[in-house]
Structure formats: C-alpha cells, structure tokens
Amino acid sequence: MVTVLAQVLGRLVKTVAYLVFALLRRPGLTVPLLVAVVVAVQVARWGWVTRASVLVLVLAVVVVWRRQHRSSFNRLVWIPAVQWYRRWIRYGLAWRFWMGRCGLGIKDETTGRTMRPRVVKMRYTPSVDRLLVQLPVGLTSADLDGKRLHLAESMRAIDARIRKDRPGRVWLDLEMRNPLQATIPAIPVDESLDPAILDGLVIGYADDGTPWRLRVRGSHVFIAGATGSGKGSIIWSTLRALGPFIRAGLVEIWAVDPKGGMELEFGKDLFTRYERDDYESMVTLLEDAAQQMDERCKRLRGTTRTFNPTTATPLVMVVVDELATLTALQPDRRLQGRAENALGLLLTKGRAPGFHVLAAVQDVTKRVCEWRDLFPDKIALRLGKATEVDMVLGDDAWDNGALCDSIPRSLPGIGYVRMEGQAHSVRVRAAYVTDNEIRTMARDYRPRRVLHAIDAPSNHTDTPETGEAA
C-alpha cells in the first residue's frame, strides 16, 4: 500500500513539475491566464448588476470602435488577439504533437529525449501564418522541406513553404487562404509628382495584403511568364502609375512591341517612341536609347549621385514586350547582335543617368536574354518547370517556395518577385487594367511632345540639362 501511494505521489509531483515547466516555457500563455484569473476573482466580488453593466459597456465600446475606426481596431485589438491565439493556443499547445506525427525529431543520445523543432516567433497576416522555427542540432531545413505536404495537411493549410532565416532557423509559411484569388481592379492613380513615387509604384498587392511596389528609378525589371500568365498586367499597371509623370514630361516611354502592336497599341499615345512593325526600327530605337544615355552621362557626371527627373532630363523607360523576337528568335544575326549590344549598354550603364529597361519574355534561357542577370529586379509569373523558376529568381528560389510552376492558368497576374537586396521571393498579383481604362489613360496622360518616327527630325528645343545622376 505504501509503495503504491509513493508511486502515485511521484507521478503527481512529476506531472505538476511538467506543467509548471511547460507554463514557464510559454510566458505568452501563462501571463494572460494569470491576469485573467486575477480579473475573474475581482469581478466575482461585484454584484450581478455591476457585472452586466460593465459587460454591456465593454461590448458597446468594441462595436462602436470597430464600426467607426476599423483599421485602428484591427491593428490594436483584432490582429494582436488572433496572433496571440494562433501562437500560444493553436500552434503552441499542439506543436510537439504535430512534429511527432510528421516524423520531425531527433533522439538525444545522452538523455534519450526526442528533440523536436520549436516555434520561436510568429507573424500573423490575414492569409499567411509565418512561424520562425528553431531546429535542434541534427535537423536541417531540407528535413522540414521534405515534410511540407505533411505539415500543410496537419495544420489545415492550403500550402506550406520553407524559407531559410539563418543557420539553425527557418521560416515556415502556412498559407491559410489565398488572398490573391480575386482579380485586382486597376489601382487608382496617384496624381502627385513626388520623385519618391518612382522608387515604389503601386501596381498590385502581395499575399500578406500589403501593396506591391515596383521600383523604376535606379533599376531594371525582368518579367518572365508563359503565354497568358499576366505580363501585360504588370506592364499596364506600371504605365498607369506613371501617367502623371508622363503627362508632365518627367518620364518618357520608348516602347517596342515585336508582336505587331497586339499588346501595346492601345496605349500608343502614351509613348514618346514606339515601334511595332519593322525589326530594324526596333533595334534602332534601342541603339538611340543607348546613345542618348551615353550623351547624358557625359553631361551629368560629377553633379550628384541621385537622379531626379526633370523635363530636360526625363526618366526614359524602354519597354520591350517580347524580347526573344529581337534576340534568340531573330533570323538576322546582325540585328540580333546590335540589339544585344544596345541592351547590354542600357543595363550596365542606364541606372545612373535615368534609363530604365522593362523587358518581358516567355523563354527564360540564356540564349533568349544574354543579359538576364543584369536586371536587379525580377518577376516570375506562371512557368513550366522548377528549373525555369531558379533561372529567373536565383538558385533555390523554387525550393524556398516560389512555386511558379503550380500557378493555375485561371489566375493570370500572380507571380513571385525578387527585388534587389531581398533574400527571398514574395508572392504578388498585379492589378488588371481593362482595354477601356488603357484608352482612357492614354487620352488623359499623353505626353506633351508629339509622337514622331525614329528617322524624323526632332522638334526639341535646346534646353539645358538639369537632371541629376544616380
């Protein structure tokens, strides 16, 4: 009898010790529970009328706050509450169980305990739960990556993606819903002429609900995607955001549409230079841009390191809708060589004097774009193979969650973007600009100078160059 009692007491002590240890390891759960207990004890001393009055008052404040100032309510109340619940209740209590069921653990040879990954931090968004996971010694990010499907199914997520953070830590992104499922309408145009806008044009949204900002000043953009993947949405959303700058003469669009104008013809009134029929003229446009870039470099050198567009030195955006027709698919090798040389000059020297290249391709191999790696900012839409994703976004992009080969054809405009300096790609969707909206913005934001052919004499007056070089 004494032995049985001792065993029961021993198990009880172990259970209590385990519970105390578990609560101490979960301060985010323990502290709110203690506060709730203290408040409950104090409230229990009140009369029922007082308790009911306080409850009605609190509910009234919450309802009025949420209706009148939903943004601040979500920021200060709703999002922190949901994040606390998911971090400490949903994931905190069941985490070790999930890791065990998914086979993620390693046995400590000294103590015999099974060491499992643990959650260090969580970031909640309406669509994605991002968990920073500490890996025990002996497990790697590849082990978690191999269990992506198991993790997604266990945690009732649409998809799970693994991103490296630093040695021993990874981000586990659990997609709870697809916020990019619905088509995004055209973004309202910001009429401001603040040059800082050129560092982040809003052309869509990311999967965490934040605006997708595309940089055009001091950068070049490479867009890759299969037919119907939404390359046109990116181009037109960018031009739409630039509308006020185009009308003011602070930005010039030099456009090349080798498909005979099937994509860019609707907005031809926005363009300062435009070619769509003759390959010789298209290549000449690229060469003229490179020549003007060199001339501007000579005039602006030694002034300043930050380019700010003026009407005398506007930012020149060279848009090429299908680059392959001027490179790999160009039967005239002489024209192909000229196009590649001009493009190479623009990409290597154009950022400083305000020359920006936005090029779209379907085939992402080196034979199509020899200068692919010179584009600082890259966008990958729907692609055919995982290897193509890595060609566009860099090594291990597919392994880190940029699943461009899994984007359905029914969702054009969705892709992954990797900006210069970013460690990982971000999933985004570009807004869709309708044909009527393109015609309207071409009418409302047409540049002041008249569209002229490549070989026509320029009517520009000799004005001093006052731009600033980056």
Backbone torsions as a table, in degrees:
resi	resn	phi	psi	omega
1	MET	NA	-43.2	179.2
2	VAL	-64.8	-38.8	179.8
3	THR	-64.2	-43.3	178.8
4	VAL	-63.3	-42.4	179.6
5	LEU	-63.0	-40.7	178.6
6	ALA	-64.0	-39.2	178.7
7	GLN	-64.7	-41.9	179.2
8	VAL	-63.7	-44.6	179.3
9	LEU	-64.1	-39.4	178.7
10	GLY	-61.9	-43.8	178.2
11	ARG	-65.7	-37.7	179.0
12	LEU	-64.2	-43.2	178.3
13	VAL	-62.7	-42.3	178.8
14	LYS	-63.0	-40.5	-179.9
15	THR	-65.2	-45.8	179.0
16	VAL	-62.2	-43.7	179.4
17	ALA	-61.8	-40.4	179.2
18	TYR	-64.9	-42.0	179.4
19	LEU	-64.0	-42.4	178.1
20	VAL	-62.7	-45.2	179.3
21	PHE	-62.1	-41.7	-180.0
22	ALA	-64.3	-40.1	179.3
23	LEU	-68.8	-37.4	178.6
24	LEU	-66.4	-31.0	178.3
25	ARG	-77.7	-10.7	-178.8
26	ARG	-123.1	67.6	-178.1
27	PRO	-62.1	-30.9	179.0
28	GLY	-65.9	-22.1	176.3
29	LEU	-94.7	-39.5	-174.9
30	THR	-67.6	-49.7	-176.2
31	VAL	-60.7	-49.8	177.7
32	PRO	-59.8	-36.3	178.8
33	LEU	-65.7	-41.6	177.8
34	LEU	-63.4	-42.7	177.5
35	VAL	-61.9	-42.2	179.8
36	ALA	-63.4	-39.7	179.0
37	VAL	-64.1	-45.2	179.7
38	VAL	-61.0	-45.2	179.5
39	VAL	-63.2	-41.3	-179.4
40	ALA	-63.2	-39.9	179.0
41	VAL	-64.1	-42.4	179.9
42	GLN	-66.8	-42.5	-178.7
43	VAL	-66.2	-33.8	-179.1
44	ALA	-61.1	-22.2	179.3
45	ARG	-80.0	-13.5	-179.8
46	TRP	-80.4	162.4	173.1
47	GLY	-75.9	163.3	-176.0
48	TRP	-65.7	-30.5	178.4
49	VAL	-64.9	-43.7	179.3
50	THR	-64.1	-43.9	179.9
51	ARG	-61.7	-43.9	-179.7
52	ALA	-66.0	-38.2	179.9
53	SER	-65.0	-45.2	179.1
54	VAL	-62.7	-42.5	179.7
55	LEU	-61.6	-45.3	179.2
56	VAL	-63.3	-40.9	179.8
57	LEU	-63.4	-44.9	179.6
58	VAL	-63.0	-44.8	179.4
59	LEU	-62.9	-39.4	179.4
60	ALA	-63.6	-43.6	179.2
61	VAL	-62.3	-43.0	-179.6
62	VAL	-63.1	-45.9	-177.8
63	VAL	-64.3	-46.2	-179.5
64	VAL	-65.0	-43.3	179.8
65	TRP	-60.6	-45.8	-177.3
66	ARG	-65.1	-36.5	-178.5
67	ARG	-77.0	-36.6	-174.8
68	GLN	-86.7	-35.4	-176.9
69	HIS	-138.5	68.7	-174.1
70	ARG	-62.5	-36.5	-177.5
71	SER	-62.7	-47.5	179.2
72	SER	-68.9	-34.7	177.5
73	PHE	-62.9	-45.8	179.1
74	ASN	-63.5	-41.1	-176.1
75	ARG	-69.4	-39.2	-172.4
76	LEU	-97.5	-22.4	-174.8
77	VAL	-121.5	-60.7	-170.1
78	TRP	-65.6	-52.8	-177.2
79	ILE	-63.3	-46.4	175.8
80	PRO	-59.5	-37.7	-179.8
81	ALA	-66.4	-45.3	179.3
82	VAL	-65.5	-40.7	179.8
83	GLN	-63.9	-41.0	177.6
84	TRP	-62.3	-44.2	-179.5
85	TYR	-62.2	-47.3	-177.4
86	ARG	-67.4	-40.4	-177.1
87	ARG	-68.3	-46.8	-169.4
88	TRP	-101.6	-22.8	179.8
89	ILE	-101.9	-63.2	-175.1
90	ARG	-62.3	-52.9	-178.1
91	TYR	-90.7	-35.9	-174.8
92	GLY	-64.3	-41.5	-175.2
93	LEU	-81.9	-32.4	-174.4
94	ALA	-104.2	4.2	-172.3
95	TRP	-61.5	-51.0	-178.1
96	ARG	-63.1	-35.9	176.5
97	PHE	-61.5	-47.0	179.7
98	TRP	-62.5	-43.4	-179.8
99	MET	-61.6	-39.0	178.8
100	GLY	-66.4	-44.3	179.8
101	ARG	-65.2	-31.1	180.0
102	CYS	-86.1	-0.9	177.9
103	GLY	73.7	29.1	-179.7
104	LEU	-105.0	99.0	179.8
105	GLY	-177.8	163.9	178.9
106	ILE	-144.7	137.3	-174.4
107	LYS	-85.5	130.4	176.6
108	ASP	-77.9	120.3	-176.3
109	GLU	-68.5	-23.6	-178.0
110	THR	-81.6	-50.9	-175.6
111	THR	-95.5	-18.7	-177.1
112	GLY	82.2	-1.7	179.2
113	ARG	-77.6	149.6	175.8
114	THR	-91.2	117.2	179.8
115	MET	-90.4	130.8	-178.0
116	ARG	-124.8	157.1	174.8
117	PRO	-57.7	147.2	178.6
118	ARG	-131.3	153.0	-178.8
119	VAL	-82.8	126.7	178.2
120	VAL	-97.4	-38.6	-174.8
121	LYS	-153.9	156.0	176.2
122	MET	-137.7	140.3	174.0
123	ARG	-122.2	122.3	-177.2
124	TYR	-98.7	134.5	167.2
125	THR	-129.3	161.8	-179.1
126	PRO	-58.6	-17.6	-176.4
127	SER	-120.6	-26.0	-173.9
128	VAL	-131.9	132.0	170.1
129	ASP	-98.4	119.5	-178.2
130	ARG	-107.1	117.2	-176.6
131	LEU	-112.0	124.3	173.6
132	LEU	-87.3	117.3	-171.2
133	VAL	-112.3	129.3	174.8
134	GLN	-90.2	125.2	-178.1
135	LEU	-93.9	135.6	173.6
136	PRO	-69.9	156.3	179.3
137	VAL	-60.9	127.8	-178.2
138	GLY	112.0	-18.3	175.2
139	LEU	-105.8	147.2	179.7
140	THR	-123.6	169.8	177.3
141	SER	-62.2	-28.4	178.7
142	ALA	-65.2	-31.9	177.7
143	ASP	-64.1	-43.3	177.1
144	LEU	-68.3	-39.5	-178.5
145	ASP	-62.4	-34.4	178.3
146	GLY	-71.2	-13.1	179.7
147	LYS	-111.5	20.5	-176.7
148	ARG	-57.4	-45.8	-178.8
149	LEU	-64.1	-41.6	179.4
150	HIS	-63.1	-42.7	-179.6
151	LEU	-64.6	-42.4	-179.6
152	ALA	-63.6	-44.6	-179.3
153	GLU	-66.4	-40.2	-178.0
154	SER	-64.4	-39.9	-174.9
155	MET	-97.4	13.1	176.4
156	ARG	56.8	43.8	179.4
157	ALA	-107.1	153.7	176.6
158	ILE	-67.4	-40.6	-177.3
159	ASP	-155.1	156.5	175.9
160	ALA	-129.0	133.4	179.9
161	ARG	-128.5	143.1	-178.8
162	ILE	-110.4	129.1	175.6
163	ARG	-127.4	135.6	178.9
164	LYS	-73.6	137.6	176.4
165	ASP	-106.0	-59.8	175.3
166	ARG	-160.4	170.4	-179.8
167	PRO	-54.0	124.3	179.5
168	GLY	91.3	-4.9	-179.9
169	ARG	-136.4	142.0	177.1
170	VAL	-138.3	156.6	171.9
171	TRP	-96.9	128.8	173.1
172	LEU	-105.7	110.3	-179.4
173	ASP	-97.3	116.3	179.8
174	LEU	-106.1	112.4	179.4
175	GLU	-83.0	110.2	-177.9
176	MET	-87.3	-28.4	174.1
177	ARG	-156.3	159.1	-178.7
178	ASN	-96.1	103.4	-178.1
179	PRO	-76.6	-9.1	-177.0
180	LEU	-101.1	15.4	-177.5
181	GLN	-66.4	-41.6	-177.6
182	ALA	-83.7	145.9	176.9
183	THR	-63.7	134.5	179.9
184	ILE	-91.0	121.8	178.9
185	PRO	-69.0	166.1	-179.1
186	ALA	-55.1	135.8	-178.8
187	ILE	-72.2	134.0	175.2
188	PRO	-57.1	142.5	-175.6
189	VAL	-81.3	130.2	174.0
190	ASP	-84.3	115.1	-174.6
191	GLU	-79.2	-2.7	179.8
192	SER	-67.7	149.1	176.8
193	LEU	-108.1	26.2	177.6
194	ASP	-67.4	121.5	-179.0
195	PRO	-57.9	-23.4	-179.9
196	ALA	-62.6	-23.5	178.7
197	ILE	-62.2	-31.1	-179.6
198	LEU	-66.1	-15.2	177.6
199	ASP	-86.5	-4.3	180.0
200	GLY	-168.5	73.7	177.5
201	LEU	-72.4	129.2	177.9
202	VAL	-80.5	113.2	-177.4
203	ILE	-123.2	3.6	-179.5
204	GLY	173.2	-154.9	-178.7
205	TYR	-138.6	150.4	174.4
206	ALA	-88.4	170.4	-175.5
207	ASP	-73.4	-7.6	174.6
208	ASP	-95.7	7.7	177.1
209	GLY	89.9	-4.4	-179.8
210	THR	-84.2	153.0	178.5
211	PRO	-63.3	142.2	174.3
212	TRP	-89.2	117.4	-177.9
213	ARG	-109.4	125.7	-179.3
214	LEU	-107.6	128.7	-178.5
215	ARG	-89.5	132.1	176.8
216	VAL	-118.2	-21.6	177.7
217	ARG	-87.3	124.2	179.1
218	GLY	73.9	30.4	-179.3
219	SER	-155.8	172.6	170.5
220	HIS	-134.0	151.3	-175.4
221	VAL	-124.2	129.0	178.6
222	PHE	-111.7	121.8	-178.7
223	ILE	-114.4	124.6	178.9
224	ALA	-124.7	136.0	179.0
225	GLY	-177.6	151.7	178.5
226	ALA	-69.7	171.8	177.8
227	THR	-58.5	130.4	179.4
228	GLY	78.7	13.7	-177.8
229	SER	-85.3	-11.6	176.1
230	GLY	109.6	22.0	177.6
231	LYS	-61.7	-37.7	178.8
232	GLY	-62.7	-32.9	178.8
233	SER	-62.7	-39.2	179.1
234	ILE	-67.8	-43.9	-177.9
235	ILE	-63.1	-49.5	-175.7
236	TRP	-71.7	-33.6	176.6
237	SER	-66.3	-36.0	177.2
238	THR	-66.8	-46.9	179.3
239	LEU	-64.3	-35.1	178.6
240	ARG	-64.0	-44.2	179.4
241	ALA	-65.7	-25.8	179.7
242	LEU	-87.2	-2.9	-173.9
243	GLY	-48.2	-53.8	-179.5
244	PRO	-60.3	-35.1	178.7
245	PHE	-69.9	-36.3	178.0
246	ILE	-65.9	-45.5	-179.2
247	ARG	-63.5	-35.8	-179.1
248	ALA	-80.5	-4.8	-179.4
249	GLY	80.1	13.3	179.3
250	LEU	-89.2	-15.9	178.0
251	VAL	-135.5	134.1	173.9
252	GLU	-114.0	139.5	177.7
253	ILE	-109.1	118.6	173.8
254	TRP	-107.1	110.2	-169.6
255	ALA	-112.8	141.9	176.3
256	VAL	-128.6	121.9	178.6
257	ASP	-124.3	89.2	-178.2
258	PRO	-65.6	-10.0	178.7
259	LYS	-85.4	19.2	175.6
260	GLY	78.5	19.2	178.5
261	GLY	88.1	10.2	-178.2
262	MET	-63.7	-27.0	-178.7
263	GLU	-102.7	-46.3	-168.8
264	LEU	-95.7	-6.8	-174.3
265	GLU	-60.8	-33.9	-177.9
266	PHE	-59.0	-31.1	-175.5
267	GLY	-109.9	25.1	-174.0
268	LYS	-60.8	-26.1	179.9
269	ASP	-69.1	-14.4	177.6
270	LEU	-81.1	-14.9	-168.3
271	PHE	-94.5	139.0	172.8
272	THR	-80.6	-38.3	174.8
273	ARG	-130.2	138.1	-176.3
274	TYR	-151.8	127.6	176.4
275	GLU	-135.2	137.1	-179.9
276	ARG	-145.5	-2.8	-175.4
277	ASP	-114.4	-41.3	-170.7
278	ASP	-111.4	122.5	-178.8
279	TYR	-63.4	-35.6	178.4
280	GLU	-60.7	-42.8	179.9
281	SER	-68.5	-35.0	178.0
282	MET	-63.7	-44.8	179.5
283	VAL	-66.7	-38.2	177.7
284	THR	-61.5	-37.4	177.5
285	LEU	-60.0	-44.1	179.1
286	LEU	-64.2	-40.3	-179.7
287	GLU	-68.0	-37.6	176.8
288	ASP	-64.1	-39.0	177.9
289	ALA	-63.3	-42.3	178.8
290	ALA	-65.0	-38.0	179.2
291	GLN	-66.9	-45.7	178.0
292	GLN	-62.9	-34.8	177.4
293	MET	-62.0	-44.8	179.1
294	ASP	-62.8	-42.2	179.8
295	GLU	-64.4	-39.4	179.1
296	ARG	-67.8	-38.1	177.7
297	CYS	-56.8	-40.7	-179.4
298	LYS	-66.2	-37.5	-177.9
299	ARG	-76.3	-30.4	-172.3
300	LEU	-100.6	-7.2	-175.9
301	ARG	-64.1	139.3	178.3
302	GLY	83.8	6.3	-178.9
303	THR	-93.1	-63.7	178.5
304	THR	-156.9	166.4	-175.8
305	ARG	-99.1	-2.9	-178.5
306	THR	-114.0	122.2	-179.4
307	PHE	-83.3	125.1	172.5
308	ASN	-123.4	120.2	-175.0
309	PRO	-69.4	144.6	171.8
310	THR	-131.5	173.8	178.2
311	THR	-67.7	-23.6	177.7
312	ALA	-83.2	-32.9	178.1
313	THR	-129.3	75.4	-179.1
314	PRO	-73.5	159.3	170.2
315	LEU	-72.9	127.7	-178.4
316	VAL	-104.8	116.8	176.7
317	MET	-103.1	118.9	177.0
318	VAL	-96.2	113.8	-178.0
319	VAL	-105.7	122.6	176.4
320	VAL	-120.5	114.0	-172.4
321	ASP	-73.3	-44.6	179.0
322	GLU	-132.9	96.0	-171.2
323	LEU	-67.6	-29.4	-174.5
324	ALA	-60.7	-30.6	-178.7
325	THR	-68.6	-18.4	177.2
326	LEU	-100.0	-7.7	-177.6
327	THR	-119.5	-95.7	-172.5
328	ALA	-64.1	-35.1	-176.7
329	LEU	-92.7	4.3	-180.0
330	GLN	-82.0	115.9	-176.9
331	PRO	-69.2	-27.4	179.6
332	ASP	-84.5	104.1	-176.3
333	ARG	-63.6	-27.4	178.0
334	ARG	-67.3	-45.9	177.6
335	LEU	-64.7	-38.4	179.0
336	GLN	-60.5	-45.3	179.3
337	GLY	-63.6	-41.0	178.5
338	ARG	-64.0	-42.1	179.7
339	ALA	-63.4	-44.0	-179.0
340	GLU	-66.7	-38.0	178.3
341	ASN	-65.4	-45.1	179.8
342	ALA	-64.4	-42.4	179.4
343	LEU	-63.9	-40.5	178.2
344	GLY	-61.6	-40.2	177.6
345	LEU	-64.7	-43.2	179.9
346	LEU	-63.1	-39.3	-177.1
347	LEU	-73.8	-33.3	-177.3
348	THR	-85.4	-27.3	-174.7
349	LYS	-121.2	-10.2	-169.1
350	GLY	-75.8	-22.1	-174.7
351	ARG	-63.2	-40.9	-175.1
352	ALA	-67.7	-49.2	-177.0
353	PRO	-87.3	9.7	174.6
354	GLY	90.2	37.6	175.0
355	PHE	-117.3	121.9	-172.7
356	HIS	-119.5	136.6	178.5
357	VAL	-113.1	128.3	173.0
358	LEU	-121.5	109.3	-174.5
359	ALA	-121.5	139.5	179.2
360	ALA	-118.7	138.8	180.0
361	VAL	-139.6	161.4	171.2
362	GLN	-103.6	-42.0	178.3
363	ASP	-94.3	124.6	-172.2
364	VAL	-100.4	7.5	-177.2
365	THR	-72.6	164.5	-178.4
366	LYS	-63.6	-28.8	-178.3
367	ARG	-67.9	-22.7	178.3
368	VAL	-83.6	-44.8	-178.1
369	CYS	-133.1	95.8	-178.0
370	GLU	-63.0	-25.3	-174.8
371	TRP	-103.9	25.2	-175.4
372	ARG	-54.9	-39.9	-176.2
373	ASP	-73.3	-8.4	179.6
374	LEU	-87.3	-2.5	174.5
375	PHE	-84.8	114.9	-179.0
376	PRO	-65.4	-37.0	-176.2
377	ASP	-112.8	128.9	-174.0
378	LYS	-127.8	140.9	179.8
379	ILE	-126.7	126.1	177.4
380	ALA	-114.8	117.4	176.2
381	LEU	-93.1	-151.0	-179.7
382	ARG	-65.8	126.0	179.4
383	LEU	-127.1	167.7	-174.6
384	GLY	-84.8	-34.5	-172.7
385	LYS	-136.7	158.0	179.4
386	ALA	-64.6	-34.0	179.9
387	THR	-64.1	-32.6	178.2
388	GLU	-67.3	-34.2	177.5
389	VAL	-61.5	-45.2	179.3
390	ASP	-66.3	-32.3	177.5
391	MET	-62.6	-36.7	-176.7
392	VAL	-84.7	-51.3	-169.4
393	LEU	-97.1	-5.4	178.5
394	GLY	107.6	164.9	-177.5
395	ASP	-57.6	140.5	176.3
396	ASP	68.3	11.6	179.3
397	ALA	-63.3	-43.3	179.1
398	TRP	-65.9	-42.1	179.3
399	ASP	-62.8	-28.6	-179.4
400	ASN	-90.2	11.5	170.7
401	GLY	110.4	0.2	179.1
402	ALA	-84.4	80.3	-172.7
403	LEU	-90.0	66.0	-177.7
404	CYS	-66.5	-26.1	180.0
405	ASP	-76.0	-7.0	179.3
406	SER	-104.6	0.6	179.7
407	ILE	-72.7	124.4	-179.1
408	PRO	-69.9	153.0	178.9
409	ARG	-64.2	-22.9	-177.6
410	SER	-77.0	-2.4	-178.0
411	LEU	-123.6	67.3	177.9
412	PRO	-68.1	148.3	179.3
413	GLY	96.1	-12.3	177.1
414	ILE	-86.7	137.0	178.9
415	GLY	-167.2	-169.1	179.0
416	TYR	-124.9	136.2	-177.9
417	VAL	-120.0	139.3	175.8
418	ARG	-127.3	107.7	-179.6
419	MET	-84.8	158.0	178.8
420	GLU	-58.4	128.7	179.8
421	GLY	93.1	-10.3	179.4
422	GLN	-84.8	139.4	179.7
423	ALA	-78.4	-31.9	-175.3
424	HIS	-134.3	161.4	179.1
425	SER	-81.9	154.8	179.4
426	VAL	-121.3	135.0	178.6
427	ARG	-81.2	134.0	-174.9
428	VAL	-140.6	169.4	169.1
429	ARG	-141.6	131.2	179.7
430	ALA	-81.3	148.3	177.1
431	ALA	-69.7	153.1	179.6
432	TYR	-101.0	122.3	179.3
433	VAL	-104.6	120.2	-176.6
434	THR	-74.6	166.0	179.2
435	ASP	-60.5	-41.0	179.6
436	ASN	-65.2	-38.7	178.1
437	GLU	-66.8	-34.8	176.5
438	ILE	-65.2	-45.1	179.0
439	ARG	-61.6	-40.6	-179.3
440	THR	-65.0	-44.6	-178.5
441	MET	-72.4	-29.1	174.8
442	ALA	-66.3	-32.5	177.5
443	ARG	-76.9	-41.8	-173.6
444	ASP	-81.4	-25.4	-173.8
445	TYR	-119.5	20.9	-179.7
446	ARG	-62.0	143.2	-178.7
447	PRO	-66.8	159.7	-177.7
448	ARG	-71.2	-33.5	-179.0
449	ARG	-80.2	153.9	-174.0
450	VAL	-84.2	141.0	176.7
451	LEU	-63.1	130.8	-179.6
452	HIS	-134.6	155.2	-180.0
453	ALA	-70.5	165.7	-176.3
454	ILE	-62.7	-43.3	-174.7
455	ASP	-92.3	8.6	178.6
456	ALA	-82.5	147.5	178.9
457	PRO	-65.9	141.1	-179.1
458	SER	-76.6	141.7	177.5
459	ASN	-98.3	10.0	-176.0
460	HIS	-69.8	137.7	173.2
461	THR	-82.5	154.9	-179.9
462	ASP	-76.4	100.2	177.7
463	THR	-112.7	147.0	-178.3
464	PRO	-65.1	142.3	177.6
465	GLU	-81.5	119.3	-177.4
466	THR	-121.0	11.5	179.5
467	GLY	-70.4	174.1	-178.6
468	GLU	-123.9	140.4	-175.7
469	ALA	-93.7	145.0	179.5
470	ALA	-80.6	NA	NA
